[in-house]
Amino acid sequence: MIRSLAIVTALAACSSIQTVRVQPENVYAGEHYKPIAIVRAHITSAYVLFIPIPGHVDLDRVVNTMLIGAAKALGADKVINIQVDITPDDGIWVLRRLLGWRSAEASGLAVVADDGKFQP
């Protein structure tokens, strides 16, 4: 019983959001923007015999739901300098779904508009 519980726990997907506040005078974000934080979102899902446990690793979720959602919760108007990385889902990478994992990550600089000169 304990062994099977440990295996299920190890194979479960996990996600995390990490933030760090920054001093606006130490980080340049361009004109009209005041940096408030660096935000990083990461999600991982295990695969056993091509079945995701529990699954749903994609850039839409990691960027729009996790990264931008966390930045908005911190009071940011937008996120700039977004960088993304995801394990490919085609080609030779399909074999990784036999017994492996898939992950996606996004990070960026959360900023607020400065002096009402917000540029979309």
QUINOR-V807061 format. One record per residue. N is the residue number from 1. RES is the residue in one small letter. OMEGA is omega in degrees with one decimal (none if undefined). Layout:
n: <N,N>
res: <RES,RES>
omega: <OMEGA,OMEGA>
This chain:
n: <1,2,3,4,5,6,7,8,9,10,11,12,13,14,15,16,17,18,19,20,21,22,23,24,25,26,27,28,29,30,31,32,33,34,35,36,37,38,39,40,41,42,43,44,45,46,47,48,49,50,51,52,53,54,55,56,57,58,59,60,61,62,63,64,65,66,67,68,69,70,71,72,73,74,75,76,77,78,79,80,81,82,83,84,85,86,87,88,89,90,91,92,93,94,95,96,97,98,99,100,101,102,103,104,105,106,107,108,109,110,111,112,113,114,115,116,117,118,119,120>
res: <m,i,r,s,l,a,i,v,t,a,l,a,a,c,s,s,i,q,t,v,r,v,q,p,e,n,v,y,a,g,e,h,y,k,p,i,a,i,v,r,a,h,i,t,s,a,y,v,l,f,i,p,i,p,g,h,v,d,l,d,r,v,v,n,t,m,l,i,g,a,a,k,a,l,g,a,d,k,v,i,n,i,q,v,d,i,t,p,d,d,g,i,w,v,l,r,r,l,l,g,w,r,s,a,e,a,s,g,l,a,v,v,a,d,d,g,k,f,q,p>
omega: <-178.6,179.7,179.7,176.5,178.2,179.2,178.7,179.2,-179.7,-177.3,-177.1,178.4,175.7,176.6,178.6,174.3,179.7,179.1,173.3,177.3,178.8,176.2,-177.2,-179.3,-178.6,-178.1,179.4,180.0,-177.6,179.3,174.2,178.6,177.4,-178.8,177.7,-178.0,168.7,-175.8,177.1,177.4,-177.2,177.0,179.8,177.0,177.5,175.7,173.1,-178.7,176.5,178.7,177.4,-179.2,-17.8,171.7,178.9,172.9,175.0,-176.4,179.2,-179.3,-174.6,-179.5,-172.5,-177.1,-172.6,-174.5,-177.4,176.2,178.2,179.1,178.3,177.9,176.7,179.9,-179.2,173.9,-179.9,176.8,179.8,179.8,-179.5,175.3,-177.9,175.7,179.0,174.5,-179.6,-176.6,-179.1,-178.8,-179.0,-179.6,178.1,179.3,178.5,179.5,177.1,176.9,-177.3,-178.2,176.0,-178.3,176.5,-178.1,175.1,176.7,179.7,-178.7,178.2,-176.5,171.7,178.8,-178.8,177.8,176.8,-178.9,-177.8,177.3,-178.7,none>
